[in-house]
Amino acid sequence: MSEAPHLNDIASRRKEYETAGLDLADVVADPIEQWQRWYAEASEADCTEPNAFVLATIDADGWPQSRYLLVRGADERGFSFFTNYDSAKSQQLTASGRASMLFTWLQLHRQVRVVGEVERLPEQESDEYFASRPRASQIGAWSSPQSQPIPDRQWLDQRIEQTAAMFGDGMITRPAFWGGWLLRPHLFEFWQGRPSRLHDRVRYTQVADGWQLNRLAP
């Protein structure tokens, strides 16, 4: 059986990245501030979901696992995001205490890789963020046993209806099994696409007195 026409060009597909370069002189000393600058530029460029990232973890059998999430905070501590504490990713974060994040802004031919240690956010921060979520998302957090097998979509829809009825018009409090994580970075890599696959890479490595910067070969 012949391959579908749209698959035949995978190996030969090429796109030159005709964008401005990146050098050590182009970045600031603080990698969080540098990330914030790139995030602002991605937002201004109308990149799709500029706060989306791939979270990579390792499961109990040693297999790498990855999935997209949305970062909800970036400050001097690191990056924060929220999820179900009973989910597969939370169990993996709890077990290892480590993770990596990958931000990709394709329109700008940029990506940022972050590696660090993880910990749960203080409950007050999780409460505040949960209170800011749309009501439907709050109900969804209560209703979904994330990562667990369920019989069908109808079962989930019924759970949502039951949760909505349980809270009525009252305030929906944060469930104890849902909250925030903080990734405290110890390594960043900023990647800028360049022509002929000779891309620019700048790495920040945490040291005793701050951050050490290096340019890496593509």
ZIBEL-V881847 format. One line per field, one symbol per residue. ss: DSSP state (A for helix, B for strand, O for the rest). psi: psi as a letter, one per 30 degrees, with the letter a starting at -180 (. if undefined). A space follows every 10 residues. Layout:
# ZIBEL-V881847
ss = ???
psi = ???
This chain:
# ZIBEL-V881847
ss = OOOOAAAOOO OOOOOOOOOO OOOAAAOOOO AAAAAAAAAA AAAAOOOOOO OBBBBBBBOO OOOBBBBBBB OOBBBOOBBB BBBBOOOAAA AAAAAAOBBB BBBBBAAAOB BBBBBBBBBB OOAAAAAAAA AAOOAAAAAA AAAOOOOOOO OOAAAAAAAA AAAAAAAOOO OOOOOOOBBB BBBBBBBBBB BBOOAAAOOB BBBBBBBOOB BBBBBBOO
psi = kllkefffge ffkkkkjill lkleffllfj eeeeeeeeee eeeeghkkif gklkkklkaf ggkkkllklk kfkjafebkk lkakffleee eeeeeeglll kjkkiefghl lkkkkalllk lkeeeeeeee fflkeeeeee eefjikfkkl eleeeeeeee eeeeeefbgl kjlkkfgkal kkjjkfkkjk kkkllggilk kkkkkklegb kkkkkkk.
